[in-house]
Amino acid sequence: MTDNIFGDLVKSLGSFMPNDDPDIKLFQAQTEISSLEHREQELFGEIGRKEFPHICEQPEYSEIVQELATLQKKLQTARSTLQKVQSEKAEQDRLEKEKLLSRTCSHCDTVNPEGVQFCQECGAKLGSSNKPVCPQCSTEYQAGTRFCGHCGSKL
């Protein structure tokens, strides 16, 4: 009973959420699968309850079997939808990470606003994959380092 109330509440709240957000799609797909799996378990229980008392008789539960077959098809579709939404979310996350990296300075690790071509902290060209080098001795150093480990000059 509590599951039905919670499921109905989740469905009601889902109608207020934006449909183009991958996180919302993922949530909705997982909720649908959970609901369908719950109904599947109820139907299996119903079959079992009808079968057990009449073990020697031919039980009449063709309607339940038909509903179960329909439910299993819907469940498979919902699982496919979930898989698709998970793939879309992973792709969107990858693109967002790529976008963030393109704005992150390889010299000082500062995240810059969109549209700038040079780091607003150190002036290095953004998008260059070159590792930072010391202006005095040309030794490569880790981003965020303040002094060269080879010659000691300030970076």
OpenMM code with the backbone's topology and positions (N, CA, C; nanometers):
from openmm import Vec3, app, unit

residues = "MET THR ASP ASN ILE PHE GLY ASP LEU VAL LYS SER LEU GLY SER PHE MET PRO ASN ASP ASP PRO ASP ILE LYS LEU PHE GLN ALA GLN THR GLU ILE SER SER LEU GLU HIS ARG GLU GLN GLU LEU PHE GLY GLU ILE GLY ARG LYS GLU PHE PRO HIS ILE CYS GLU GLN PRO GLU TYR SER GLU ILE VAL GLN GLU LEU ALA THR LEU GLN LYS LYS LEU GLN THR ALA ARG SER THR LEU GLN LYS VAL GLN SER GLU LYS ALA GLU GLN ASP ARG LEU GLU LYS GLU LYS LEU LEU SER ARG THR CYS SER HIS CYS ASP THR VAL ASN PRO GLU GLY VAL GLN PHE CYS GLN GLU CYS GLY ALA LYS LEU GLY SER SER ASN LYS PRO VAL CYS PRO GLN CYS SER THR GLU TYR GLN ALA GLY THR ARG PHE CYS GLY HIS CYS GLY SER LYS LEU".split()
positions = [
    Vec3(0.0833, -0.1193, 0.0000),
    Vec3(0.0000, 0.0000, 0.0000),
    Vec3(0.0876, 0.1255, 0.0000),
    Vec3(0.1899, 0.1255, 0.0880),
    Vec3(0.2794, 0.2407, 0.0973),
    Vec3(0.3529, 0.2612, -0.0340),
    Vec3(0.3934, 0.1489, -0.1001),
    Vec3(0.4633, 0.1586, -0.2282),
    Vec3(0.3769, 0.2282, -0.3322),
    Vec3(0.2467, 0.1981, -0.3335),
    Vec3(0.1574, 0.2604, -0.4306),
    Vec3(0.1454, 0.4103, -0.4056),
    Vec3(0.1353, 0.4507, -0.2801),
    Vec3(0.1250, 0.5926, -0.2468),
    Vec3(0.2528, 0.6638, -0.2874),
    Vec3(0.3672, 0.6038, -0.2529),
    Vec3(0.4960, 0.6650, -0.2884),
    Vec3(0.5117, 0.6716, -0.4398),
    Vec3(0.4769, 0.5642, -0.5086),
    Vec3(0.4868, 0.5616, -0.6552),
    Vec3(0.4003, 0.6680, -0.7197),
    Vec3(0.2780, 0.6843, -0.6695),
    Vec3(0.1875, 0.7869, -0.7220),
    Vec3(0.2426, 0.9265, -0.6947),
    Vec3(0.3017, 0.9460, -0.5771),
    Vec3(0.3604, 1.0753, -0.5423),
    Vec3(0.4770, 1.1080, -0.6347),
    Vec3(0.5621, 1.0090, -0.6594),
    Vec3(0.6774, 1.0288, -0.7480),
    Vec3(0.6304, 1.0622, -0.8887),
    Vec3(0.5283, 0.9906, -0.9373),
    Vec3(0.4756, 1.0189, -1.0705),
    Vec3(0.4185, 1.1599, -1.0787),
    Vec3(0.3483, 1.2014, -0.9733),
    Vec3(0.2907, 1.3363, -0.9710),
    Vec3(0.3996, 1.4424, -0.9726),
    Vec3(0.5024, 1.4226, -0.8929),
    Vec3(0.6122, 1.5188, -0.8885),
    Vec3(0.6886, 1.5212, -1.0198),
    Vec3(0.6987, 1.4061, -1.0852),
    Vec3(0.7705, 1.3969, -1.2123),
    Vec3(0.7089, 1.4823, -1.3210),
    Vec3(0.5795, 1.5069, -1.3133),
    Vec3(0.5137, 1.5880, -1.4158),
    Vec3(0.5534, 1.7354, -1.4069),
    Vec3(0.6073, 1.7776, -1.2918),
    Vec3(0.6500, 1.9167, -1.2745),
    Vec3(0.7958, 1.9388, -1.3128),
    Vec3(0.8686, 1.8307, -1.3373),
    Vec3(1.0112, 1.8416, -1.3665),
    Vec3(1.0334, 1.8618, -1.5163),
    Vec3(1.1418, 1.9304, -1.5544),
    Vec3(1.1702, 1.9507, -1.6971),
    Vec3(1.2005, 1.8163, -1.7645),
    Vec3(1.1421, 1.7939, -1.8808),
    Vec3(1.1564, 1.6653, -1.9485),
    Vec3(1.2844, 1.6519, -2.0283),
    Vec3(1.3578, 1.7623, -2.0526),
    Vec3(1.4775, 1.7535, -2.1347),
    Vec3(1.6043, 1.7321, -2.0516),
    Vec3(1.5943, 1.7326, -1.9191),
    Vec3(1.7102, 1.7109, -1.8331),
    Vec3(1.7403, 1.5609, -1.8265),
    Vec3(1.8633, 1.5178, -1.8597),
    Vec3(1.8974, 1.3750, -1.8570),
    Vec3(1.8817, 1.3127, -1.7178),
    Vec3(1.9087, 1.3888, -1.6126),
    Vec3(1.8922, 1.3347, -1.4781),
    Vec3(1.7457, 1.3034, -1.4504),
    Vec3(1.6569, 1.3896, -1.4979),
    Vec3(1.5135, 1.3672, -1.4790),
    Vec3(1.4690, 1.2464, -1.5604),
    Vec3(1.5174, 1.2367, -1.6854),
    Vec3(1.4834, 1.1207, -1.7687),
    Vec3(1.5305, 0.9918, -1.7029),
    Vec3(1.6512, 0.9948, -1.6489),
    Vec3(1.7072, 0.8789, -1.5813),
    Vec3(1.6211, 0.8416, -1.4612),
    Vec3(1.5829, 0.9403, -1.3820),
    Vec3(1.4980, 0.9179, -1.2653),
    Vec3(1.3635, 0.8594, -1.3062),
    Vec3(1.3038, 0.9166, -1.4104),
    Vec3(1.1728, 0.8695, -1.4556),
    Vec3(1.1806, 0.7257, -1.5079),
    Vec3(1.2861, 0.6938, -1.5821),
    Vec3(1.3016, 0.5576, -1.6349),
    Vec3(1.3207, 0.4582, -1.5211),
    Vec3(1.4016, 0.4940, -1.4222),
    Vec3(1.4239, 0.4049, -1.3083),
    Vec3(1.2960, 0.3871, -1.2274),
    Vec3(1.2183, 0.4926, -1.2129),
    Vec3(1.0918, 0.4852, -1.1406),
    Vec3(0.9937, 0.3945, -1.2132),
    Vec3(0.9878, 0.4081, -1.3461),
    Vec3(0.8973, 0.3234, -1.4240),
    Vec3(0.9369, 0.1767, -1.4123),
    Vec3(1.0659, 0.1489, -1.4211),
    Vec3(1.1130, 0.0104, -1.4093),
    Vec3(1.0780, -0.0445, -1.2717),
    Vec3(1.0997, 0.0331, -1.1685),
    Vec3(1.0678, -0.0105, -1.0325),
    Vec3(0.9196, -0.0420, -1.0186),
    Vec3(0.8368, 0.0442, -1.0740),
    Vec3(0.6924, 0.0245, -1.0676),
    Vec3(0.6503, -0.1022, -1.1429),
    Vec3(0.7060, -0.1206, -1.2623),
    Vec3(0.6718, -0.2390, -1.3424),
    Vec3(0.7221, -0.3674, -1.2762),
    Vec3(0.8412, -0.3633, -1.2195),
    Vec3(0.8940, -0.4814, -1.1501),
    Vec3(0.8071, -0.5153, -1.0290),
    Vec3(0.7614, -0.4114, -0.9598),
    Vec3(0.6734, -0.4338, -0.8447),
    Vec3(0.5437, -0.5013, -0.8888),
    Vec3(0.4847, -0.4534, -0.9965),
    Vec3(0.3607, -0.5141, -1.0472),
    Vec3(0.3857, -0.6565, -1.0947),
    Vec3(0.5022, -0.6802, -1.1555),
    Vec3(0.5379, -0.8153, -1.1992),
    Vec3(0.5407, -0.9104, -1.0798),
    Vec3(0.6011, -0.8677, -0.9711),
    Vec3(0.6067, -0.9501, -0.8506),
    Vec3(0.4665, -0.9764, -0.7948),
    Vec3(0.3806, -0.8761, -0.8001),
    Vec3(0.2428, -0.8948, -0.7539),
    Vec3(0.1728, -1.0015, -0.8377),
    Vec3(0.1939, -0.9960, -0.9707),
    Vec3(0.1289, -1.0934, -1.0588),
    Vec3(0.1826, -1.2347, -1.0358),
    Vec3(0.3119, -1.2481, -1.0177),
    Vec3(0.3676, -1.3798, -0.9874),
    Vec3(0.3094, -1.4320, -0.8553),
    Vec3(0.2952, -1.3441, -0.7580),
    Vec3(0.2351, -1.3841, -0.6311),
    Vec3(0.0908, -1.4271, -0.6479),
    Vec3(0.0188, -1.3559, -0.7321),
    Vec3(-0.1207, -1.3907, -0.7580),
    Vec3(-0.1306, -1.5286, -0.8240),
    Vec3(-0.0432, -1.5536, -0.9208),
    Vec3(-0.0415, -1.6860, -0.9856),
    Vec3(-0.0119, -1.7937, -0.8823),
    Vec3(0.0872, -1.7676, -0.7998),
    Vec3(0.1236, -1.8651, -0.6964),
    Vec3(0.0101, -1.8915, -0.5994),
    Vec3(-0.0581, -1.7855, -0.5584),
    Vec3(-0.1700, -1.8021, -0.4648),
    Vec3(-0.2827, -1.8833, -0.5281),
    Vec3(-0.3074, -1.8629, -0.6560),
    Vec3(-0.4137, -1.9386, -0.7237),
    Vec3(-0.3706, -2.0823, -0.7496),
    Vec3(-0.2444, -2.1035, -0.7757),
    Vec3(-0.1950, -2.2362, -0.8100),
    Vec3(-0.1847, -2.3255, -0.6868),
    Vec3(-0.1370, -2.2735, -0.5782),
    Vec3(-0.1087, -2.3550, -0.4612),
    Vec3(-0.2302, -2.4295, -0.4061),
    Vec3(-0.3435, -2.3631, -0.3798),
    Vec3(-0.4568, -2.4364, -0.3225),
    Vec3(-0.5153, -2.5406, -0.4182),
    Vec3(-0.4950, -2.5247, -0.5445),
    Vec3(-0.5551, -2.6155, -0.6433),
    Vec3(-0.4466, -2.6923, -0.7171),
    Vec3(-0.3515, -2.7445, -0.6464),
    Vec3(-0.2355, -2.8069, -0.7089),
    Vec3(-0.2750, -2.9221, -0.8010),
    Vec3(-0.3818, -2.9884, -0.7717),
    Vec3(-0.4235, -3.1021, -0.8540),
    Vec3(-0.5200, -3.0609, -0.9645),
    Vec3(-0.5658, -2.9380, -0.9607),
    Vec3(-0.6615, -2.8913, -1.0606),
    Vec3(-0.5913, -2.8025, -1.1622),
    Vec3(-0.6575, -2.7828, -1.2733),
    Vec3(-0.6067, -2.6902, -1.3746),
    Vec3(-0.6513, -2.5500, -1.3354),
    Vec3(-0.5605, -2.4635, -1.2909),
    Vec3(-0.6025, -2.3302, -1.2471),
    Vec3(-0.6410, -2.2422, -1.3656),
    Vec3(-0.7287, -2.1516, -1.3398),
    Vec3(-0.7728, -2.0561, -1.4406),
    Vec3(-0.7082, -1.9213, -1.4108),
    Vec3(-0.5999, -1.8951, -1.4784),
    Vec3(-0.5332, -1.7669, -1.4589),
    Vec3(-0.4775, -1.7129, -1.5891),
    Vec3(-0.5470, -1.7433, -1.6981),
    Vec3(-0.4993, -1.6980, -1.8287),
    Vec3(-0.4951, -1.5457, -1.8391),
    Vec3(-0.5873, -1.4765, -1.7723),
    Vec3(-0.5864, -1.3293, -1.7750),
    Vec3(-0.4599, -1.2757, -1.7091),
    Vec3(-0.4210, -1.3383, -1.5998),
    Vec3(-0.3011, -1.2946, -1.5286),
    Vec3(-0.1771, -1.3200, -1.6135),
    Vec3(-0.1725, -1.4352, -1.6770),
    Vec3(-0.0585, -1.4681, -1.7621),
    Vec3(-0.0499, -1.3694, -1.8782),
    Vec3(-0.1641, -1.3350, -1.9341),
    Vec3(-0.1672, -1.2376, -2.0435),
    Vec3(-0.1197, -1.1001, -1.9949),
    Vec3(-0.1669, -1.0575, -1.8786),
    Vec3(-0.1229, -0.9296, -1.8231),
    Vec3(0.0261, -0.9337, -1.7910),
    Vec3(0.0720, -1.0480, -1.7400),
    Vec3(0.2140, -1.0632, -1.7085),
    Vec3(0.2996, -1.0527, -1.8352),
    Vec3(0.2555, -1.1145, -1.9440),
    Vec3(0.3293, -1.1057, -2.0709),
    Vec3(0.3360, -0.9616, -2.1201),
    Vec3(0.2248, -0.8907, -2.1098),
    Vec3(0.2211, -0.7488, -2.1490),
    Vec3(0.3144, -0.6667, -2.0598),
    Vec3(0.3081, -0.6942, -1.9303),
    Vec3(0.3927, -0.6234, -1.8349),
    Vec3(0.5413, -0.6483, -1.8641),
    Vec3(0.5753, -0.7715, -1.8960),
    Vec3(0.7154, -0.8032, -1.9242),
    Vec3(0.7649, -0.7324, -2.0502),
    Vec3(0.6779, -0.7164, -2.1488),
    Vec3(0.7155, -0.6393, -2.2685),
    Vec3(0.7404, -0.4927, -2.2321),
    Vec3(0.6508, -0.4369, -2.1501),
    Vec3(0.6674, -0.2983, -2.1064),
    Vec3(0.7956, -0.2818, -2.0244),
    Vec3(0.8229, -0.3801, -1.9406),
    Vec3(0.9436, -0.3770, -1.8591),
    Vec3(1.0684, -0.3791, -1.9467),
    Vec3(1.0686, -0.4596, -2.0496),
    Vec3(1.1822, -0.4655, -2.1423),
    Vec3(1.1994, -0.3312, -2.2132),
    Vec3(1.0886, -0.2715, -2.2554),
    Vec3(1.0940, -0.1399, -2.3196),
    Vec3(1.1486, -0.0353, -2.2230),
    Vec3(1.1021, -0.0404, -2.0981),
    Vec3(1.1491, 0.0553, -1.9976),
    Vec3(1.2978, 0.0371, -1.9700),
    Vec3(1.3439, -0.0866, -1.9674),
    Vec3(1.4874, -0.1111, -1.9464),
    Vec3(1.5694, -0.0578, -2.0631),
    Vec3(1.5174, -0.0735, -2.1840),
    Vec3(1.5861, -0.0189, -2.3019),
    Vec3(1.5918, 0.1330, -2.2945),
    Vec3(1.4811, 0.1929, -2.2521),
    Vec3(1.4771, 0.3385, -2.2357),
    Vec3(1.5793, 0.3828, -2.1324),
    Vec3(1.5858, 0.3108, -2.0207),
    Vec3(1.6827, 0.3444, -1.9163),
    Vec3(1.8250, 0.3372, -1.9708),
    Vec3(1.8543, 0.2334, -2.0456),
    Vec3(1.9878, 0.2176, -2.1030),
    Vec3(2.0198, 0.3334, -2.1982),
    Vec3(1.9217, 0.3720, -2.2792),
    Vec3(1.9405, 0.4827, -2.3727),
    Vec3(1.9646, 0.6135, -2.2976),
    Vec3(1.8846, 0.6380, -2.1932),
    Vec3(1.8988, 0.7606, -2.1153),
    Vec3(2.0338, 0.7627, -2.0442),
    Vec3(2.0778, 0.6482, -1.9926),
    Vec3(2.2087, 0.6418, -1.9279),
    Vec3(2.3198, 0.6740, -2.0275),
    Vec3(2.3076, 0.6243, -2.1499),
    Vec3(2.4073, 0.6547, -2.2532),
    Vec3(2.4066, 0.8035, -2.2873),
    Vec3(2.2869, 0.8605, -2.3021),
    Vec3(2.2760, 1.0040, -2.3306),
    Vec3(2.3371, 1.0864, -2.2182),
    Vec3(2.3108, 1.0469, -2.0943),
    Vec3(2.3653, 1.1187, -1.9788),
    Vec3(2.5172, 1.1091, -1.9783),
    Vec3(2.5711, 0.9920, -2.0047),
    Vec3(2.7162, 0.9746, -2.0066),
    Vec3(2.7789, 1.0618, -2.1153),
    Vec3(2.7144, 1.0688, -2.2314),
    Vec3(2.7651, 1.1529, -2.3407),
    Vec3(2.7587, 1.3004, -2.3019),
    Vec3(2.6485, 1.3418, -2.2404),
    Vec3(2.6362, 1.4811, -2.1983),
    Vec3(2.7416, 1.5153, -2.0933),
    Vec3(2.7634, 1.4242, -1.9982),
    Vec3(2.8659, 1.4469, -1.8961),
    Vec3(3.0040, 1.4577, -1.9592),
    Vec3(3.0313, 1.3732, -2.0587),
    Vec3(3.1603, 1.3765, -2.1273),
    Vec3(3.1795, 1.5104, -2.1985),
    Vec3(3.0743, 1.5571, -2.2669),
    Vec3(3.0822, 1.6850, -2.3376),
    Vec3(3.1018, 1.8018, -2.2403),
    Vec3(3.0325, 1.7975, -2.1269),
    Vec3(3.0481, 1.9029, -2.0275),
    Vec3(3.1893, 1.9036, -1.9699),
    Vec3(3.2436, 1.7847, -1.9475),
    Vec3(3.3800, 1.7749, -1.8956),
    Vec3(3.4797, 1.8296, -1.9981),
    Vec3(3.4578, 1.7934, -2.1248),
    Vec3(3.5431, 1.8435, -2.2329),
    Vec3(3.5370, 1.9964, -2.2401),
    Vec3(3.4164, 2.0504, -2.2278),
    Vec3(3.3957, 2.1948, -2.2331),
    Vec3(3.4677, 2.2638, -2.1169),
    Vec3(3.4578, 2.2031, -1.9997),
    Vec3(3.5251, 2.2588, -1.8821),
    Vec3(3.6770, 2.2540, -1.9004),
    Vec3(3.7266, 2.1436, -1.9534),
    Vec3(3.8710, 2.1321, -1.9753),
    Vec3(3.9215, 2.2346, -2.0762),
    Vec3(3.8390, 2.2678, -2.1747),
    Vec3(3.8813, 2.3652, -2.2751),
    Vec3(3.8913, 2.5058, -2.2151),
    Vec3(3.8248, 2.5281, -2.1026),
    Vec3(3.8305, 2.6584, -2.0360),
    Vec3(3.9300, 2.6595, -1.9202),
    Vec3(3.9886, 2.5436, -1.8894),
    Vec3(4.0819, 2.5339, -1.7783),
    Vec3(4.2238, 2.5546, -1.8285),
    Vec3(4.2939, 2.6441, -1.7654),
    Vec3(4.4315, 2.6776, -1.8054),
    Vec3(4.5244, 2.5613, -1.7714),
    Vec3(4.6050, 2.5213, -1.8691),
    Vec3(4.6994, 2.4119, -1.8456),
    Vec3(4.8202, 2.4587, -1.7650),
    Vec3(4.8366, 2.5881, -1.7505),
    Vec3(4.9500, 2.6414, -1.6756),
    Vec3(4.9193, 2.6610, -1.5278),
    Vec3(4.8009, 2.7124, -1.4968),
    Vec3(4.7713, 2.7454, -1.3557),
    Vec3(4.6436, 2.6807, -1.3028),
    Vec3(4.5771, 2.6001, -1.3849),
    Vec3(4.4536, 2.5292, -1.3465),
    Vec3(4.3352, 2.6202, -1.3164),
    Vec3(4.3390, 2.7435, -1.3615),
    Vec3(4.2266, 2.8347, -1.3412),
    Vec3(4.1171, 2.8027, -1.4431),
    Vec3(3.9928, 2.7953, -1.3957),
    Vec3(3.8788, 2.7765, -1.4856),
    Vec3(3.8331, 2.9153, -1.5285),
    Vec3(3.8382, 2.9393, -1.6565),
    Vec3(3.8053, 3.0704, -1.7122),
    Vec3(3.6631, 3.0718, -1.7656),
    Vec3(3.6032, 3.1900, -1.7814),
    Vec3(3.4685, 3.1979, -1.8395),
    Vec3(3.4706, 3.1591, -1.9875),
    Vec3(3.3544, 3.1227, -2.0368),
    Vec3(3.3435, 3.0869, -2.1785),
    Vec3(3.3769, 3.2060, -2.2663),
    Vec3(3.4373, 3.1779, -2.3816),
    Vec3(3.4626, 3.2813, -2.4801),
    Vec3(3.6000, 3.3448, -2.4717),
    Vec3(3.6715, 3.3264, -2.3607),
    Vec3(3.8046, 3.3859, -2.3522),
    Vec3(3.9057, 3.2929, -2.4166),
    Vec3(4.0095, 3.3506, -2.4760),
    Vec3(4.1105, 3.2704, -2.5440),
    Vec3(4.2395, 3.2612, -2.4642),
    Vec3(4.2548, 3.3519, -2.3663),
    Vec3(4.3739, 3.3520, -2.2826),
    Vec3(4.3310, 3.3492, -2.1365),
    Vec3(4.4090, 3.2809, -2.0553),
    Vec3(4.3791, 3.2674, -1.9133),
    Vec3(4.3763, 3.4052, -1.8479),
    Vec3(4.2734, 3.4287, -1.7704),
    Vec3(4.2599, 3.5571, -1.7027),
    Vec3(4.3476, 3.5650, -1.5775),
    Vec3(4.4075, 3.4531, -1.5389),
    Vec3(4.4941, 3.4515, -1.4215),
    Vec3(4.6411, 3.4672, -1.4595),
    Vec3(4.6853, 3.3895, -1.5617),
    Vec3(4.8275, 3.3925, -1.5951),
    Vec3(4.8571, 3.4382, -1.7383),
    Vec3(4.7559, 3.4511, -1.8217),
    Vec3(4.7743, 3.4990, -1.9582),
    Vec3(4.8111, 3.3928, -2.0600),
    Vec3(4.8176, 3.2657, -2.0188),
    Vec3(4.8523, 3.1586, -2.1122),
    Vec3(4.7371, 3.1354, -2.2095),
    Vec3(4.7714, 3.0930, -2.3311),
    Vec3(4.6686, 3.0640, -2.4319),
    Vec3(4.5910, 2.9404, -2.3874),
    Vec3(4.4591, 2.9515, -2.3893),
    Vec3(4.3744, 2.8389, -2.3515),
    Vec3(4.3643, 2.7402, -2.4658),
    Vec3(4.3438, 2.6150, -2.4296),
    Vec3(4.3267, 2.5111, -2.5304),
    Vec3(4.4585, 2.4527, -2.5765),
    Vec3(4.5696, 2.5089, -2.5364),
    Vec3(4.6973, 2.4503, -2.5761),
    Vec3(4.7258, 2.3356, -2.4811),
    Vec3(4.7653, 2.2248, -2.5363),
    Vec3(4.7906, 2.1075, -2.4539),
    Vec3(4.9353, 2.1020, -2.4076),
    Vec3(5.0117, 2.2080, -2.4413),
    Vec3(5.1513, 2.2113, -2.3995),
    Vec3(5.1603, 2.2224, -2.2484),
    Vec3(5.2542, 2.1473, -2.1920),
    Vec3(5.2765, 2.1570, -2.0484),
    Vec3(5.3496, 2.2872, -2.0206),
    Vec3(5.3226, 2.3459, -1.9049),
    Vec3(5.3912, 2.4706, -1.8725),
    Vec3(5.5408, 2.4475, -1.8523),
    Vec3(5.6205, 2.5452, -1.8961),
    Vec3(5.7657, 2.5361, -1.8797),
    Vec3(5.8164, 2.6637, -1.8118),
    Vec3(5.9240, 2.6479, -1.7405),
    Vec3(5.9862, 2.7599, -1.6705),
    Vec3(6.0418, 2.8593, -1.7721),
    Vec3(6.0144, 2.9888, -1.7557),
    Vec3(6.0649, 3.0872, -1.8512),
    Vec3(6.2180, 3.1039, -1.8439),
    Vec3(6.2788, 3.0621, -1.7321),
    Vec3(6.4237, 3.0768, -1.7169),
    Vec3(6.5010, 2.9594, -1.7760),
    Vec3(6.4576, 2.8349, -1.7413),
    Vec3(6.5369, 2.7181, -1.7817),
    Vec3(6.4620, 2.6211, -1.8722),
    Vec3(6.3376, 2.6496, -1.9049),
    Vec3(6.2527, 2.5683, -1.9932),
    Vec3(6.2222, 2.4287, -1.9397),
    Vec3(6.2302, 2.4102, -1.8101),
    Vec3(6.1950, 2.2819, -1.7491),
    Vec3(6.0438, 2.2772, -1.7293),
    Vec3(5.9822, 2.1629, -1.7643),
    Vec3(5.8379, 2.1471, -1.7443),
    Vec3(5.8072, 2.1400, -1.5954),
    Vec3(5.6905, 2.1917, -1.5572),
    Vec3(5.6485, 2.1854, -1.4174),
    Vec3(5.4993, 2.1580, -1.4095),
    Vec3(5.4549, 2.1149, -1.2907),
    Vec3(5.3142, 2.0851, -1.2667),
    Vec3(5.2345, 2.2140, -1.2586),
    Vec3(5.1125, 2.2114, -1.3079),
    Vec3(5.0254, 2.3290, -1.2966),
    Vec3(5.0044, 2.3615, -1.1501),
    Vec3(5.0048, 2.4884, -1.1189),
    Vec3(4.9858, 2.5332, -0.9811),
    Vec3(5.1158, 2.5488, -0.9040),
    Vec3(5.2294, 2.5065, -0.9618),
    Vec3(5.3592, 2.5203, -0.8964),
    Vec3(5.3988, 2.6675, -0.8978),
    Vec3(5.4546, 2.7151, -0.7874),
    Vec3(5.4883, 2.8574, -0.7776),
    Vec3(5.6353, 2.8864, -0.8084),
    Vec3(5.7219, 2.7846, -0.7872),
    Vec3(5.8646, 2.8038, -0.8138),
    Vec3(5.9185, 2.6849, -0.8911),
    Vec3(6.0116, 2.7087, -0.9808),
    Vec3(6.0721, 2.6028, -1.0601),
    Vec3(6.1550, 2.5120, -0.9692),
    Vec3(6.1350, 2.3816, -0.9868),
    Vec3(6.2093, 2.2845, -0.9073),
    Vec3(6.3517, 2.2659, -0.9565),
    Vec3(6.3819, 2.3155, -1.0752),
    Vec3(6.5154, 2.2998, -1.1335),
    Vec3(6.6044, 2.4205, -1.1065),
    Vec3(6.5537, 2.5410, -1.1298),
    Vec3(6.6373, 2.6612, -1.1146),
    Vec3(6.5908, 2.7521, -1.0000),
    Vec3(6.4715, 2.7271, -0.9459),
    Vec3(6.4240, 2.8051, -0.8320),
    Vec3(6.3586, 2.9371, -0.8660),
    Vec3(6.3477, 2.9698, -0.9937),
    Vec3(6.2880, 3.0989, -1.0291),
    Vec3(6.1362, 3.0942, -1.0080),
    Vec3(6.0810, 3.2134, -0.9826),
    Vec3(5.9378, 3.2239, -0.9586),
    Vec3(5.8639, 3.2021, -1.0915),
    Vec3(5.7573, 3.1233, -1.0847),
    Vec3(5.6794, 3.0908, -1.2058),
    Vec3(5.5562, 3.1778, -1.2145),
] * unit.nanometer
topology = app.Topology()
chain = topology.addChain("A")
for resn in residues:
    res = topology.addResidue(resn, chain)
    for name in ("N", "CA", "C"):
        topology.addAtom(name, app.Element.getBySymbol(name[0]), res)
